[in-house]
């Protein structure tokens, strides 16, 4: 069986607000280990999350081994699905190492 490499939808240097608009227009969910969207200096990105009604999960384990990240994701999976189905967008949740979801305020 031969695999096929997919082409990226955006260049690596695309601005966050550009791809967040694309994600929001398709009702997709963002999973990231980059917790920058709610920090000072990222007001454009936070505005894009609000404007385009994006749902976002910050995943634990940016520096962890892959199997540890997978364990945490699987532990949180049912809670993530529930949040997606019941939380109006926009939203951001932090997924902790224990698999708990903590809602991040959007300002």
Secondary structure, DSSP 8 states (H G I E B T S, - for coil): --------SS-TT--HHHHHHHHHHTT-EEEES-GGGGSTT-HHHHHHHHHTT-EEEE-S-TTS-HHHHHHHHHHHHHHHHHHHHHS-SSEEEEE-TTS-EEE----
